[in-house]
Amino acid sequence: MKRYAILGGVGFVAFVFLFIIFWPFGTVGAGERGIMLRWGAVTHRVIDEGLYLRIPLMERIVIMDVRIQKEEVEATAASKDLQTVNSKVALNYHLDPTRVTNMYQEVGLEYDTRLIDPALQESVKSTTAKYTAEELITKREEVRDAIRAHLVSKLESRGILIDDFNIVDFRFSDAFDNAIELKVTAEQSALAAKNKLEQIKFEAEQQGAEARGKAEALRIESAALQSSPQILQLRALEKWDGKLPSVMGSQATPFIDVTGIIRR
């Protein structure tokens, strides 16, 4: 009985094993494509999402992910003015669903390390060399677009489509960072001095205009006094404190002749 039990267990395991091997059905998940191999050779038949049927032992299905994927790399390069630049970039991409068989046949499943990473390194280094370190900062969007265009020319011909590309970070040497900080400080000081000079100039112009106005008023008043003695007497009257001299001779001239003013 014990012997029969062992044989039965071995037979069951063998049955399950053969069932799995010879099971003809399978599924391709969402965002995936299946590549059918027949006796190990690529048949160039792409299986879409869903259920598929294969011939056991003869045919095998390799799954390829065609969803958007992300790759981040760091690259060290030299700028146009020979500054060392450490860059970190991020790429969003996906495989062309209609060309996954070529990708598998020519590259395999390691397309990220065989194609994408080298292309990112080359694109960043070749583009960085065309700009000075300062331009990499001030023209960041232009640099990003240039790197992306280089990536498109390198990867899309191989069936890798670019969805998005971003420069995560540019890092420079401490000496360059200090030089930039000093330059910014100098520019801010120069701007402050310019604003101060403009303020002084404006205030001087105001004071000059005020002085010219006062001079013109004095000129007009002087001309009026010269043309009308009554106005001169009126000015003296305005300044008089109301007290007459305590002693006046018989021939003394009045301090203020108000006759003409009263008559008017």
C-alpha positions in Angstrom: 0.0 0.0 0.0 2.8 2.4 0.9 4.5 1.6 -2.5 1.3 2.4 -4.4 0.9 5.7 -2.5 4.3 6.8 -3.4 3.8 5.8 -7.1 0.5 7.7 -7.0 2.1 10.8 -5.6 4.9 10.7 -8.2 2.3 10.2 -11.0 0.3 13.2 -9.8 3.3 15.4 -9.8 4.2 14.3 -13.2 0.7 14.9 -14.4 0.7 18.5 -13.1 4.2 19.1 -14.6 3.1 17.9 -18.0 -0.2 19.8 -17.7 1.7 23.1 -17.2 4.2 22.4 -20.0 1.5 21.4 -22.5 -1.1 24.1 -21.4 -1.7 25.9 -24.7 -3.3 29.1 -23.3 -1.8 32.3 -21.8 -2.6 36.0 -21.4 -0.9 39.3 -22.3 -1.5 42.0 -19.6 -2.5 45.6 -20.0 0.2 47.8 -21.4 2.2 44.7 -22.7 2.8 43.0 -26.0 3.7 39.4 -26.6 6.4 38.2 -29.0 6.0 34.7 -30.3 9.0 32.5 -30.6 8.9 29.2 -32.6 11.6 26.8 -31.7 13.4 29.8 -30.2 13.3 32.0 -33.4 11.4 35.3 -33.5 8.3 35.0 -35.7 7.6 38.8 -35.9 4.1 38.1 -34.7 3.0 40.6 -32.1 0.3 39.4 -29.7 -1.9 42.2 -28.3 -3.4 42.3 -24.8 -5.7 39.4 -23.9 -5.8 35.6 -24.3 -3.6 33.8 -26.7 -3.1 30.2 -27.9 0.2 28.6 -28.6 1.5 25.2 -29.6 3.1 23.7 -26.5 6.9 23.0 -26.6 7.1 24.5 -30.1 6.0 28.0 -29.3 6.9 30.4 -26.5 5.7 33.9 -25.7 8.0 36.7 -24.5 6.3 39.7 -22.8 7.5 43.2 -23.6 6.3 46.3 -21.6 5.1 49.1 -23.8 3.9 51.4 -21.0 5.7 54.7 -20.3 8.9 54.1 -18.3 11.3 56.4 -16.6 15.1 56.4 -16.7 17.3 58.7 -14.6 21.1 59.1 -15.1 23.9 61.3 -13.9 26.5 62.5 -16.3 29.7 64.5 -15.9 30.7 66.7 -18.8 32.8 69.9 -19.6 31.1 73.1 -20.6 32.3 75.3 -23.5 34.4 77.3 -21.1 35.9 74.1 -19.6 33.9 74.1 -16.4 33.1 70.7 -14.9 29.3 70.1 -14.9 27.6 67.3 -13.1 24.1 66.8 -14.6 21.1 64.7 -13.5 18.5 64.1 -16.2 15.2 62.2 -16.4 13.7 60.6 -19.5 10.2 59.3 -19.9 9.8 56.9 -22.9 7.9 53.9 -24.2 8.6 51.2 -26.7 6.9 51.4 -30.1 4.3 48.6 -29.9 4.7 47.9 -33.6 8.4 47.4 -33.4 8.9 45.3 -30.3 9.9 42.2 -32.3 12.8 44.1 -33.8 13.8 45.4 -30.4 13.8 41.9 -28.9 15.6 40.4 -31.8 18.3 43.1 -32.0 18.7 44.2 -28.4 16.8 41.9 -26.1 15.2 42.9 -22.8 18.1 45.0 -21.6 17.4 48.0 -23.9 17.6 50.4 -21.0 21.3 49.7 -20.3 22.3 48.9 -23.9 20.6 51.8 -25.7 19.0 54.4 -23.4 21.7 55.0 -20.8 24.5 55.4 -23.4 22.3 57.7 -25.5 21.5 59.9 -22.5 25.2 60.1 -21.6 26.2 61.1 -25.1 23.4 63.6 -25.6 24.1 65.4 -22.3 27.9 65.6 -22.9 27.7 66.7 -26.6 25.1 69.4 -25.8 26.8 70.6 -22.6 30.0 71.2 -24.6 28.2 73.8 -26.8 27.3 76.1 -23.9 29.2 78.0 -21.3 28.5 77.2 -17.6 26.6 80.5 -17.3 24.5 79.7 -20.4 23.6 76.3 -19.0 21.8 78.2 -16.2 20.4 81.2 -18.1 19.4 79.1 -21.2 18.2 76.0 -19.4 15.1 75.4 -21.5 17.1 75.8 -24.7 19.7 73.3 -23.4 16.9 70.8 -22.5 15.3 71.1 -26.0 18.7 70.5 -27.6 19.4 67.4 -25.5 15.9 66.0 -26.3 16.3 66.6 -30.0 19.6 64.6 -29.9 17.9 61.8 -28.0 15.0 61.6 -30.5 17.5 61.3 -33.4 19.4 58.5 -31.5 16.5 56.4 -30.1 13.4 56.7 -32.2 15.0 55.0 -35.1 15.5 52.0 -32.8 11.8 51.9 -31.7 12.1 53.9 -28.5 9.7 56.9 -28.4 10.4 59.9 -26.2 7.5 61.2 -24.1 9.3 63.7 -21.9 12.7 64.9 -21.0 13.8 67.1 -18.1 17.0 68.4 -16.6 16.7 67.6 -12.9 19.9 69.4 -11.8 23.1 71.1 -12.9 25.9 71.1 -10.3 29.2 73.0 -10.7 32.4 73.3 -8.9 32.6 75.3 -5.6 34.9 77.8 -7.3 32.4 78.5 -10.0 29.5 78.8 -7.5 31.5 81.3 -5.5 32.3 83.3 -8.7 28.6 83.4 -9.6 27.7 84.5 -6.1 30.2 87.3 -6.2 29.0 88.4 -9.7 25.4 88.5 -8.5 26.4 90.5 -5.4 28.4 93.0 -7.6 25.4 93.4 -10.0 23.0 94.0 -7.1 25.4 96.6 -5.6 25.8 98.3 -9.0 22.0 98.4 -9.4 21.6 99.9 -5.9 24.2 102.6 -6.7 22.5 103.4 -10.0 19.1 103.7 -8.3 20.7 106.0 -5.6 22.3 108.1 -8.3 18.9 108.4 -10.1 17.3 109.5 -6.8 19.9 112.1 -6.2 19.6 113.4 -9.7 15.8 113.6 -9.4 16.1 115.5 -6.1 18.6 117.9 -7.5 16.3 118.6 -10.5 13.5 119.3 -8.1 15.6 121.6 -6.0 16.8 123.4 -9.2 13.2 123.8 -10.3 12.2 125.2 -6.9 15.1 127.6 -6.9 14.3 128.8 -10.4 10.7 129.3 -9.3 11.7 131.4 -6.3 14.1 133.5 -8.4 11.4 134.1 -11.0 9.0 135.2 -8.2 11.6 137.6 -6.8 12.2 139.0 -10.2 8.5 139.6 -10.8 8.1 141.2 -7.4 11.1 143.4 -7.9 9.8 144.6 -11.2 6.4 145.3 -9.6 8.0 147.3 -6.8 10.0 149.4 -9.2 7.0 150.2 -11.3 4.7 151.0 -8.3 6.0 152.8 -5.2 2.7 152.1 -3.5 3.5 148.4 -3.4 6.8 149.2 -1.7 5.0 151.3 0.9 2.5 148.4 1.3 5.3 146.0 2.0 6.7 148.4 4.6 3.3 148.6 6.2 3.1 144.9 6.4 6.4 144.8 8.3 5.5 147.8 10.6 4.9 146.9 14.2 2.4 149.8 14.8 4.7 152.0 16.9 5.6 155.6 15.9 8.9 157.2 16.7 8.9 158.8 20.1 10.5 162.0 18.8 9.8 163.6 15.4 11.0 167.0 14.2 8.8 169.6 12.5 10.5 168.8 9.2 10.4 165.0 9.6 9.1 162.9 6.7 6.3 160.5 7.7 7.6 156.9 8.1 4.8 155.7 5.8 2.8 157.7 3.5 -0.6 156.1 3.6 -2.3 158.8 1.7 -2.0 157.2 -1.7 -3.0 153.8 -0.3 -6.1 155.2 1.5 -7.2 157.1 -1.6 -7.1 153.9 -3.6 
